[in-house]
Amino acid sequence: MGLDILFVHTNASEKIYQGLSTKHSAIEPPIWAAMLANHCRVRNFGVQILDCEAEGFGWEDSAKIINDIDAKVVCFVVYGQQPSASSQNMSGAIGTAKLLKRLNPNAKTLFVGGHISALPLDVLKEECVDMVCQNEGVYTISNLLMSDFSEQQLKLVKGLGYKINGKGILNEPSPIVPRNRLEIDLPGMAWDLLPDIKKYRTAGWHSWSNDTDSSPFAALYTSLGCPYRCSFCMINIINRTDSSPDVASADSNIFRYWNPDFMIKEFDKIAEMGVKNVKIADELFVLNPRHFERICNLIVERGYDFNIWAYSRIDTCRPKYLDILKKAGVNWLGLGIENPNQKLRQEIHKDKFKEVSINDLMNDMRSAGINIGGNYIFGLPMDTHQSMRDTLDFALENKTDMVNFYCAMAYPGSPLYLQAKKNGWELPNNYEGYSQHSYETLNLSSDNLTAKEILKFRDKAFIEYNSNLDYLNLLETKFGLKSRVNMENTLKIKLKRKLLGD
């Protein structure tokens, strides 16, 4: 059987993470590439995956290898280590595709991912892009592979975007996979088509609860999407079934999940591979108790010794869930605190906002033995110097085991992006500008602060928090000396910022 499609995950880590890319950032299995590959494989198409990041291939080597493989379609799957990473990872995908086209102008390139779903016609303007998927692309890709790629048949593939005489054309949207067909049409990940599992590593902080052993590492979804409509979030844009230009992720807030009895088989596979570090990549794992509690109970029944990292909202995590989460190996929960100021939080969470006591929940989590990853955002619309300082002081006074400080960013696909375009706010003019850690980072200005002021505060806040002696002592006491050394080594890497004049 010839190769019908090659799914490619490109390498943009150095541009995205700068010096952090060598040892400190994670190298995560490309979940969507592996799921799409399995979808095509069970339909008897010839399939292969090339994970350039895990293999350490640069753009030129990647392009040569892709050309040598000679697949009918080269599908660049543009996602990343968190849902908003698609835009920043476009730099690697476009860079590699340009080089491929120089080697072989006849190579058929197809792009799929969050950024593509948000801006399909913009992506089609890139000369190296032949076709795009308007949403998650599952049915679009397999239907495309059944065609003969003639213009007449391309017109019949729902969800496809392509070019006629250089002009981008969008067909009518394709449906996304409904929940009752997830096990059939997205039947898990093609783990056997990925590189050796030992080539993947988790984030340094996640490894602290595993004696700082970061590899091997597996990541998987147990659910897709989110029912909420937060203004800064773009994850639901891959659910879009309306190609109108003013559609944002908030208009596609669909939540789907695989049956727990199906999902435990995926956990069985990674356990057989010797994996202990596991990321449950769901935007909100702790959401539907009938789903996540059942998965946890099945893991406990099997006696697996996983070191799991998962996500929850402040207002969906109940104390009664914590014991079973911990027993299943959920040693870390990432909490979207964003801002401790209730008024600011309500502004970004809109109609689904619920007032909860952040401190009470964090104390309950600590009592259950679950480590906390606190996520904060600086530069929200009403932020001032004082409110950002208040957020940092809250974080310092209520130390979590790990902290992420973000700048408010208008990611393509989010309601905030549409608002930024409408109001003429300055946005990045290159893909890596959407990365929080790149040289090109360009976050939003706020009502009261410039983008430069916000980014400068964010970078200083990261150092102030992580170099705090009480925090470093907390790490050493809780996880051992190696965790403290790991953090101290991370702090030695200074991110250069164009916006700050570096």
C-alpha positions in Angstrom: 0.0 0.0 0.0 1.4 3.4 -1.0 1.6 6.3 1.4 -1.6 8.4 1.1 -0.8 10.9 3.8 2.1 12.1 6.0 1.2 13.9 9.1 3.9 16.3 10.1 4.6 18.0 13.5 7.3 20.6 12.8 9.9 22.0 15.1 9.6 25.6 16.2 10.8 25.2 19.8 13.9 27.4 19.6 11.9 30.3 18.2 9.0 29.8 20.7 11.0 29.1 23.9 14.4 30.6 23.2 17.0 29.1 25.6 14.3 27.2 27.5 14.0 24.9 24.5 17.2 22.9 25.2 16.3 21.3 28.5 13.4 23.1 30.2 10.4 23.1 27.9 8.4 19.9 27.3 8.5 17.8 24.2 5.0 16.5 24.0 3.5 13.8 21.8 1.6 15.4 18.9 -1.9 14.3 20.0 -3.9 15.5 17.1 -1.4 14.1 14.5 -1.7 10.7 16.2 -5.5 10.8 16.4 -5.9 11.9 12.8 -3.4 9.2 11.7 -5.5 6.6 13.4 -8.7 7.9 11.9 -7.1 7.5 8.4 -5.5 4.2 9.1 -8.7 2.5 10.2 -10.1 3.5 6.8 -7.2 1.7 5.1 -5.2 4.7 4.0 -1.5 4.5 4.0 -0.4 6.7 6.9 2.9 7.9 8.5 3.8 10.5 11.2 6.9 12.6 11.2 7.5 14.3 14.5 10.3 16.7 13.7 10.5 18.2 17.2 10.9 14.8 19.0 13.5 13.8 16.4 15.4 17.1 16.7 15.1 17.9 13.0 15.5 21.5 11.8 13.4 22.9 9.0 15.8 22.0 6.2 16.3 18.4 7.3 12.6 18.1 7.8 11.8 19.3 4.3 14.3 16.8 2.8 12.8 13.9 4.8 9.3 14.9 3.9 10.2 15.1 0.2 11.9 11.7 0.3 8.9 10.1 1.9 6.8 11.2 -1.1 3.3 11.0 0.3 0.3 12.0 -1.8 -0.6 14.6 0.8 1.6 16.3 3.4 -0.6 17.4 6.3 1.0 19.9 8.7 -0.8 19.4 12.0 -0.4 22.7 13.8 -1.2 22.4 17.4 1.1 22.7 20.5 1.7 22.0 24.1 -1.3 24.1 25.2 -4.5 25.0 23.3 -3.4 28.5 22.3 0.0 27.3 20.9 -1.3 26.8 17.3 -0.5 30.3 16.2 3.0 30.3 17.5 3.7 26.9 16.0 2.7 28.2 12.5 6.2 29.5 12.2 7.7 26.0 12.1 5.0 24.7 9.8 5.3 27.5 7.3 9.1 27.6 7.4 9.2 23.9 6.7 6.5 24.0 4.0 8.4 26.8 2.2 11.5 24.7 2.0 9.5 21.6 0.9 8.0 23.6 -2.0 11.4 24.7 -3.1 12.5 21.1 -3.3 9.2 19.9 -4.8 6.7 22.5 -6.1 4.3 19.7 -6.8 4.0 18.5 -3.2 0.4 18.8 -2.0 0.3 20.6 1.4 -2.6 20.5 3.7 -2.8 22.5 7.0 -5.0 21.8 10.0 -5.1 23.3 13.5 -6.5 26.0 15.7 -4.9 28.9 13.9 -6.0 27.6 10.5 -9.5 27.2 11.8 -9.5 30.8 13.0 -8.0 32.3 9.8 -8.4 29.8 6.9 -8.3 32.4 4.1 -5.3 34.1 5.6 -3.4 30.9 5.8 -4.3 30.1 2.2 -2.5 33.3 1.2 0.8 31.6 2.1 2.3 30.3 -1.2 3.4 27.1 0.4 -0.1 26.2 1.6 -2.3 24.4 -1.0 -5.2 23.3 1.2 -6.6 23.9 4.7 -9.2 22.3 7.0 -11.7 24.7 8.4 -12.2 22.9 11.7 -10.7 19.8 13.4 -10.5 18.3 9.9 -11.4 14.7 10.7 -13.9 14.1 8.0 -12.4 16.6 5.6 -9.1 14.7 5.6 -10.5 11.3 4.9 -12.9 12.6 2.3 -10.0 14.4 0.6 -8.0 11.2 0.4 -11.0 9.5 -1.4 -10.9 12.2 -4.1 -8.7 12.3 -7.2 -7.6 15.9 -6.2 -9.2 17.3 -9.4 -10.8 20.8 -9.0 -14.2 19.2 -9.6 -13.8 16.7 -6.7 -12.2 19.2 -4.4 -15.3 21.3 -4.6 -17.2 18.4 -3.0 -15.0 18.0 0.1 -16.8 19.7 3.0 -14.6 21.7 5.3 -11.9 22.1 2.7 -10.2 25.3 1.7 -8.1 25.4 -1.5 -7.0 27.7 -4.3 -8.2 28.3 -7.8 -5.9 30.5 -9.8 -4.3 31.7 -6.6 -7.5 32.7 -4.9 -8.7 31.0 -1.7 -11.9 29.2 -1.8 -13.8 27.8 1.2 -16.3 24.9 0.7 -19.3 24.5 3.0 -18.2 23.5 6.5 -17.8 19.9 7.6 -19.5 18.6 10.7 -17.2 17.8 13.6 -17.2 14.3 15.1 -20.3 13.9 17.3 -19.8 12.5 20.8 -21.5 9.2 20.0 -19.0 8.6 17.2 -15.7 9.5 18.9 -14.7 5.9 19.6 -15.4 5.1 16.0 -14.0 8.0 14.1 -11.3 9.1 16.5 -10.3 5.7 18.0 -7.3 6.8 20.1 -3.8 7.7 19.2 -1.5 5.9 16.7 1.3 5.4 19.3 3.1 2.9 17.1 3.6 5.6 14.4 5.3 8.0 16.8 9.0 8.0 17.7 10.3 6.1 20.8 8.3 7.3 23.8 11.5 8.0 25.6 12.1 10.9 23.2 9.2 12.8 24.9 9.7 14.7 28.1 7.4 16.5 30.4 7.8 20.0 31.8 10.4 20.3 34.6 7.9 21.2 37.3 5.7 18.2 36.4 8.6 15.9 36.9 9.2 17.2 40.5 6.6 14.7 41.8 8.5 11.9 39.9 11.9 12.5 41.4 12.6 15.0 38.5 12.5 12.2 35.9 10.9 13.9 33.0 10.9 11.0 30.5 9.1 9.0 29.2 6.1 11.2 28.9 2.7 10.7 27.3 -0.2 13.1 26.7 -3.7 12.4 25.6 -7.2 13.8 25.5 -10.2 12.2 27.3 -12.5 15.0 26.1 -12.5 17.8 23.5 -13.6 21.4 23.8 -15.2 23.4 26.6 -18.7 24.6 27.4 -17.4 28.1 28.5 -17.0 31.3 26.5 -14.0 33.1 28.0 -13.0 36.1 26.0 -9.3 35.3 25.9 -9.7 31.7 24.9 -9.6 30.2 21.3 -9.7 26.5 21.9 -13.2 25.9 20.7 -12.5 27.5 17.2 -11.7 24.0 15.9 -15.4 23.1 16.5 -16.6 25.8 14.1 -19.2 24.8 11.5 -19.7 28.3 10.3 -17.1 29.9 8.1 -18.3 33.5 8.6 -15.4 35.8 9.4 -16.9 37.1 12.6 -17.2 33.6 14.2 -15.1 33.1 17.4 -14.5 30.2 19.7 -17.3 31.5 22.0 -19.7 30.6 19.2 -18.5 27.0 19.1 -18.4 26.1 22.8 -19.0 22.4 22.4 -17.9 19.8 24.9 -17.4 16.1 23.9 -15.9 13.2 25.7 -14.9 9.6 25.0 -16.5 6.8 27.0 -14.4 6.1 30.1 -14.4 2.4 29.3 -12.8 3.3 26.0 -10.4 5.7 27.5 -9.0 3.3 30.0 -7.6 1.2 27.1 -5.6 4.2 26.1 -4.2 4.4 29.6 -3.5 0.7 29.4 -1.3 1.3 26.3 0.8 4.0 27.9 1.2 1.9 31.0 2.5 -1.0 28.9 5.0 1.4 27.4 6.4 2.2 30.8 5.1 5.7 31.0 4.6 7.3 34.4 4.5 11.0 33.5 1.0 11.7 31.9 -0.6 14.9 30.8 -4.4 14.8 30.4 -4.6 17.6 27.9 -8.3 18.3 28.2 -9.0 21.9 28.6 -11.1 20.9 31.6 -10.7 17.4 32.9 -12.4 18.2 36.2 -15.8 19.1 34.7 -18.2 16.2 34.3 -18.0 13.9 37.4 -19.6 11.0 35.5 -16.7 11.2 33.1 -13.6 12.0 35.1 -14.5 10.1 38.3 -15.2 6.9 36.3 -11.8 7.2 34.5 -10.1 7.8 37.9 -11.8 4.7 39.4 -10.7 2.6 36.5 -7.1 3.7 36.9 -7.3 3.0 40.6 -8.7 -0.5 39.9 -5.7 -1.3 37.7 -3.2 0.0 40.3 -1.3 2.2 37.9 1.3 4.5 39.4 0.9 7.5 37.1 2.2 11.0 37.8 -0.7 12.9 36.2 -1.1 16.6 35.4 -4.6 17.8 34.4 -6.6 21.0 34.3 -9.6 22.4 36.2 -11.4 25.7 36.7 -11.7 27.2 40.1 -15.5 26.9 40.0 -15.7 23.3 38.7 -13.3 21.7 41.2 -15.1 20.5 44.3 -13.5 19.2 47.5 -15.4 15.9 47.2 -13.6 15.1 44.0 -10.1 15.5 45.3 -9.6 12.1 47.0 -10.3 10.0 43.9 -8.3 12.3 41.7 -5.3 11.9 44.0 -5.7 8.1 44.2 -5.7 7.9 40.4 -2.3 9.7 40.4 -3.5 13.3 39.6 -0.6 14.9 41.4 -1.0 18.2 39.7 -4.0 20.3 38.8 -3.6 23.5 36.8 -6.0 26.1 38.0 -7.1 29.1 35.9 -7.0 31.7 38.6 -6.2 34.4 36.0 -6.9 37.2 38.4 -7.9 37.1 42.1 -9.9 40.2 41.7 -13.5 39.0 41.3 -14.6 42.0 39.2 -11.8 41.4 36.7 -12.5 37.7 36.6 -16.2 38.3 35.9 -15.2 40.6 33.0 -13.3 37.8 31.2 -15.6 34.8 32.1 -18.8 36.7 31.4 -22.1 34.7 31.8 -20.5 31.5 33.2 -18.6 33.2 36.1 -19.2 31.9 39.6 -17.8 33.5 42.8 -15.8 31.0 44.7 -13.1 31.2 47.4 -9.8 30.5 45.7 -8.0 30.2 49.0 -10.4 27.6 50.4 -10.1 25.4 47.3 -6.3 25.6 47.3 -6.2 24.6 51.0 -8.5 21.7 50.2 -6.2 20.6 47.4 -3.1 20.9 49.6 -4.9 18.7 52.3 -5.6 16.1 49.6 -1.9 16.0 48.6 -2.6 17.5 45.1 0.0 20.0 43.9 -1.3 23.3 42.4 -0.3 25.0 39.2 -1.5 28.5 39.4 -2.2 30.4 36.2 -2.4 34.1 36.2 -2.9 36.8 33.5 -1.5 40.3 33.5 -2.8 43.0 31.3 -6.5 42.2 31.4 -8.7 45.1 30.0 -9.1 47.0 33.3 -5.7 46.1 34.8 -3.5 48.9 36.2 0.0 48.8 37.7 -1.6 48.4 41.1 -4.0 45.6 40.1 -1.1 43.7 38.5 0.9 44.2 41.7 -2.1 43.0 43.7 -2.2 39.8 41.6 1.5 39.1 42.1 1.2 39.8 45.8 -1.8 37.4 46.0 0.4 34.7 44.3 3.3 35.3 46.7 1.0 35.2 49.7 -0.7 32.1 48.5 2.2 30.2 47.0 1.3 27.4 44.6 3.8 24.6 43.8 4.2 26.0 40.3 3.1 29.2 38.7 2.5 30.4 35.1 2.3 34.2 34.5 0.8 35.1 31.2 0.3 38.4 29.4 -3.2 38.9 27.9 -2.9 38.0 24.3 -5.5 38.2 21.5 -5.1 34.7 20.0 -6.7 34.2 16.6 -10.0 32.5 17.1 -10.8 34.2 20.5 -13.5 36.8 21.0 -10.6 39.1 22.1 -9.0 38.8 18.7 -12.2 39.9 16.9 -12.4 42.8 19.4 -8.8 43.7 18.8 -9.3 43.7 15.0 -12.4 45.8 15.3 -10.7 48.4 17.5 -7.5 48.5 15.6 -5.3 47.3 18.5 -1.8 46.3 17.6 -1.3 42.6 17.0 1.7 40.5 16.2 2.9 40.7 12.6 4.5 37.2 12.7 3.5 33.9 14.1 6.0 33.7 17.0 4.7 37.0 18.2 1.9 35.0 19.7 4.3 33.0 22.0 4.6 34.1 25.6 8.3 33.2 25.6 9.7 34.3 22.3 11.8 37.2 21.3 9.0 38.5 19.1 6.3 38.4 21.8 3.7 41.1 21.3 0.9 41.0 24.0 -2.0 43.4 24.1 -2.0 46.8 25.6 -4.8 47.4 28.1 -7.1 50.3 29.0 -4.4 51.7 31.3 -1.1 50.1 30.3 1.1 49.7 27.2 2.1 46.2 26.0 5.7 47.0 27.0 4.7 47.9 30.5 2.7 44.6 30.9 5.4 42.4 29.4 8.1 44.0 31.5 6.0 43.4 34.7 5.3 39.8 33.7 9.0 39.0 33.2 10.0 40.6 36.5 7.1 38.9 38.3 8.3 35.5 37.1 11.7 36.1 38.5 10.4 37.6 41.8 8.1 34.7 42.4 10.5 31.8 41.5 13.6 33.3 43.2 11.7 33.9 46.4 13.5 32.0 49.2 10.3 30.8 50.8 9.2 29.4 47.5 12.6 27.7 46.8 12.5 26.2 50.3 9.0 25.0 49.7 10.2 23.1 46.6 13.2 21.6 48.4 11.1 20.5 51.4 8.3 19.0 49.3 10.1 17.6 46.3 13.7 17.4 47.2 16.9 19.3 46.3 16.8 18.4 42.6 13.6 20.4 42.1 15.1 23.5 43.7 18.2 23.1 41.5 15.9 22.7 38.4 14.2 26.0 39.2 17.4 27.8 39.9 18.8 26.6 36.6 15.7 27.8 34.8 16.1 31.2 36.3 19.6 31.5 34.8 18.0 31.6 31.3 17.0 35.2 30.5 14.4 35.6 27.8 15.3 38.4 25.3 12.4 40.6 24.2 12.2 42.8 21.2 9.5 44.8 22.8 11.7 45.6 25.7 14.6 46.7 23.5 16.8 43.6 23.8 
